[in-house]
Amino acid sequence: MQFRKILLQSSFCLTAIPAFSQDQDSTKAKALEKVTVVGRSATQLVNRQAYNVTAIDAKKLYNSTLDLAHALDRVSGVRVRETGGVGSSINFAINGFSGNQVRFFLDGIPMDNFGSSFQLNNIPINFAERVEVYKGVVPIWLGSDALGGAVNIVTGSKHRNYVDVSYSYGSFNTHRSAINAAFTSQKGFTVQVNAFQNYSDNNYKVTLDVSDIHTGKYSPNTTVRRFHDTYHNETLITNIGFVDKPWADKLLLGISLGKNYREMQTGARMVSVFGAWHRRGNMVMPTLKYQKKNLFVKGLDLTFNANYNLGKEQNIDTAFRRYDWYGNYKQYEGQGSERSRTMYKYGNNTGLATATFNYRINDHQSVSLNNVFTTFSREGSDELYPDEKRYEIPQKSIKNILGLGYKYEVTDKWSATVFGKYLMQEAKTDISYNPTGNWGDVAYRKLRNTVNNFGYGVAGSYFIHPELQLKFSYEKSNRLPENEEMFGDEVNQQSNFSLRPEISDNLNLGASYGFNIKKDHRFLVSGSAIYRFARDFIYFLYNANQAKLTTDNLDGVSNIGGEAELRYSYKSFITGGVNLTYQHIVNLQKLDPKTGAPSVVYKDVMPNLPYLYGNADASIFFRNLVGKDDQLSFGYNLLYVNTFWLYWPSQGGRTATDEKRQVPRQISHDVNIVYAMKSGRYNIALECRNINDAQLYDNFSLQKPSRSFNIKFRYFYAK
């Protein structure tokens, strides 16, 4: 019997059984040739897009204790930088563009208004099916003003009825648990529940120069434990509605609830240490989701989403004390604080509505129209200062992004996409000033900023043969200032209402090639070259007393770099890979914006940004060791970050021994053991992170956790 292999673009694999047909001239049945249909997974299909995109299959990491941030930190071109342990602030970077220059989406819905209770580093990996990382150029259907890329978390489960429960315990008294479940009746009624919590004392060891607040004794390079860094959060997301109905493929009404508590151990630098200052926050967000294919006419699809966050945040700093790193403190008389006396409670109330129309003209052509509208209003009060006028200052903004795209595609041959965007933002606030020059006189002047910008882009892909793909993409991208940048974040970031929007030319060239050696040895090689040139680049710097961060614009920043990755697998026994990223990010602002004189940091490498980093991983699998359908696996992961400048290189510290001007080279090793029984229904995992107990640094030399151990139990059932 002859065998044929047919490649189909689907998310499943199927081997067809022999079939029979009736011959016109004979009543005898003839066996048809056997057909093997080899499909591509959803993750593979995403990676084959024309964009510079990397998708990871989150399901393969379900037995780990990783959150989404640490899983993405292993992707080429990505760096996730934290200010501490569980629940700490993060800075997510794609090819050198970071922070708000990168946008996040949940099933295509912008996450701009989710608040502090729903951050990338407190969402368990079990929450997602896959995660898509778009680098430099972002598809029109995401409706984003991202400057440097976007991350889309895809949660839609293929299981209509399932339950996935997990719990883990680890070093520093860290507890994580998650429940994901769904029920769908035969008539299409569905209920979906996602819940998770994180708790940690975060009392890991750090090494730094310390002084005793009572004796003044100075002890350089001393190891102490963090003592005021407890974090916990609880989140519940529920949806109820209908699927697969004539009037809706999906109609869901939902509510997202969350709360978090975070103790503040340090400021922007570790020379500041606190022992009582803390923050609280919550999320109360009703949601609406609607999808319908072939709306009114065949080929017209609609997706609509809306939500509004009613949550509150509170900053509590009322202890008039000064702490040292030993946990000792001095108590002072009167009213005061550790940093700025406050019990300010406020709401970053943000509403969002997004709609996407996609029309398939024919088998090769389609057009897309996307619109995203957001509104922001911060209102608050402080019971310590009930008559304080500054809390009545309006902090409001609206933003709208309209996009139109056209795509032409010949499946597994080539594709081309062109798109354009129109971006609008209006923000308003008041600024205080002294009208008379007399001490204590304060008046307020209204300020309003309005921005209208255009952007456009193109993406193309060509398959020389089915396993060799070439990619090209370009976008003139725009990024409008975020509310936290214009109004401050009430923690470690000051406001700058005069920020200008960022504009960048983003270019990607890429290629990928998959091949086999002696059938069982599978290789995948991929790489890309990037070019970025950003005008009015928004970057972080210290404020005047170096206690907080603020933002400012640079006239020009260029980034030339590239990334490469090699993956290998042998049958279903061994898998591994290595990736490396290089980026040369340079300041091209010729004049000092304050003095007008030639800039002393012109053509300097941008400070506090890693320029060379990578990952390596390997896993080995043993099946049916103890019982049928069980699996034992051993895994290893390496993180490498080369030395990089903490400050501007031209302002001193050029020698390799001047460690105070540099963040040192970092190498970290993680290992894990996972045992799965009953085809993955019962699972247990043991992990050790940073097994070599290396000193790891991120933002402004803030140290990350030391060596830790974790154990995770997971139960999964689906029908």
Secondary structure, DSSP 4 states (H G I P E B T S, - for coil): --EEEEEE-SS--EEPPP-EEE-TT-SSEEEPPEEEEEE--HHHHHHTSSSSEEEEEGGGGTTS--BHHHHHTTSTTEEEEESSSTT--EEEEETTEEGGGEEEEETTEE-TTS-TTS-GGGSBGGG-SEEEEEES---GGG----SSEEEEEE---S-SSEEEEEEEEETTTEEEEEEEEEEE-TTSEEEEEEEEEEEE----EEEEEEE-TTT--EEEEEEEE--S--EEEEEEEEEEEEEEETTEEEEEEEEEEEEEEEE--B-SSTT-B-SS-EEEEEEEEEEEEEEESS-SSTTEEEEEEEEEE---EEEEB---EEE-TTS-EEE-SSS--SSS-B--EEEEEEEEEEEEEEEE-SSSEEEEEEEEEEEEEEEEE-TTSTT-GGGGS-EEEEEEEEEEEEEEEETTTEEEEEEEEEEEEEEEEEEEE-SSS-TT--EEEEEEEEEEEEEEEEEEEEEEETTEEEEEEEEEEEEPPPHHHHH--SSSB---TTPPPEEEEEEEEEEEEEEEETTTEEEEEEEEEEEEEEESEEEEEE-TTSSSEEEEEES-EEEEEEEEEEEEEETTTEEEEEEEEEEEEEE---B-TTT-SBPTTTTPBPTT---EEEEEEEEEEEESSSSTT-EEEEEEEEEEE--EESS-GGGS--STT-GGGEEPPEEEEEEEEEEEETTTTEEEEEEEESTT----B-GGGPBPP--EEEEEEEEEEE-
